[in-house]
Amino acid sequence: MSIKAHLQHWLDRIGLEHNEQAYMIAVLLIILLTSLVTHWLLHRVILRFLRISAKTSRHPWAQSLYRRKLFTRLALTLQGFLIFALARFFLEKDAPELPVFEMLTYLWVLLFGLLAFFSLLDTLEDITATTETGRRFPLRGLFQSFKLIGFIVVLIFSISLLIGKSPVILFSGLGAMTAILLLVFKDPILGLVAGIQLSANKMLRLGDWVEMPKYGADGEVTDINLTTVKVRNWDKTITTIPTYALISDSFKNWRGMSESGGRRIKRAIHIDATSVRFLNGEDIIRLRKAQLLSGYIEQKLTEIDQHNREKNIDIGSITNGRRLTNLGTFRAYLTAYLKANQYIHQDMTHMVRHLSPGAEGIPIEIYAFTNNTAWLAYENIQADIFDHVFAVLPEFDLRAYQSPTGYDIQAVGLGLQTALTGFSKQENNLHKRD
């Protein structure tokens, strides 16, 4: 005897034979009790065991499965299938209550099946984020695209169930709604295309330092999703940029600098042009003691002496022949200093060059690359170099150009006042003698 026959026989024994309402209540109670028992077994026993296993597991994917609630949503989806099977088993095909059970369980399965699909995608995103490929390519936008497609498909199936029409009809009607869909989903579609281009061309990845003045972005990329890219600026503010703007507009990515292992120093010191002169004998003797300059000075003196003798140049006049200058020797010293500096990348370009002189003096630019690309270390190395440059200038009898300050003007005024006072005293003394 089947379960349905047993149930009907039991109802007959208690005097409820041929009572459809009593049979329906009994069926509902059986479905409810079975669902509660199943829920207790799945969530209190099986899922608890899986939770403990995930917490103690060393594999990140196991922890991610638990954190993203994949098994919980799969259990709820299974419960929907169970209710559907029980309703099909106890109710006749022509029972008016069966379509209601079927529709509710269909919607239940679609909802929690979609959420389980979302959890699976989130788990895959977590797993790929720990791999080199996941860090290299912005895959989050791709996963969000799958979520959007899954949501649209489930929405169409749900609407078809509610209105009693085939989903094929709704899918075919999407063609007529293309313009509206493009308008509604414009940003996600543009973001999807932009994300594919960013990934394929390796233009952007998490952790990159990007600079985009148009959007006020200058910092580290912290998130790349379907519609936006989040940049944490160095002042700790967050700038949100549309994903497609990274394709339509230009931006600077400093990743190449980080991967090269060298960060550029490109800064000039302005020399007062009135302090530039030829070196005399005392200067040469003093500068010969510098270890970084001794070889250069000996070589240049030999070269200059040979040139002047070959050309029969009268060196009695300072305008004749070749001579060492304090500015040229200073440039040679800085070049040797950069070459000997342990924090300068010796395999990259490093030089000291003249720029066009102007109203602010003669710019002497240091162009080099540090071997440490970290911001703090880079700034310290650069500061140490220019501290040394400013401190060594007086050894070459050079002055850094500086616009007159209030202190300078005050000093000039005090000097004039002192001079006028002295002149007045002299004039008074002359009048007394007369």
Secondary structure, DSSP 8 states (H G I E B T S, - for coil): --HHHHHHHHHHHTT-TT-HHHHHHHHHHHHHHHHHHHHHIIIIIIHHHHHHHHHH-S-HHHHHHHHTTHHHHHHHHHHHHHHHHHHHHHS-TT-THHHHHHHHHHHHHHHHHHHHHHHHHHHHHHHHHTSHHHHHS--HHHHHHHHHHHHHHHHHHHHHHHHT--HHHHHHHTTTTHHHHHHHTHHHHHHHHHHHHHHHTT---TT-EEEEGGGTEEEEEEEE-SSEEEEEETTS-EEEEETTHHHHS--EETHHHHHHT-EEEEEEEEE-GGG--B--HHHHHHHTTSHHHHHHHHHHHHHHHHHHHHTT--TTSTTSS---BHHHHHHHHHHHHHHH-TTB-TTS--EEEE---BTTBEEEEEEEEES---HHHHHHHHHHHHHHHHHHGGGGT--B-----HHHHHHHHHHHHHHHHHHHHHHHHHHHH-
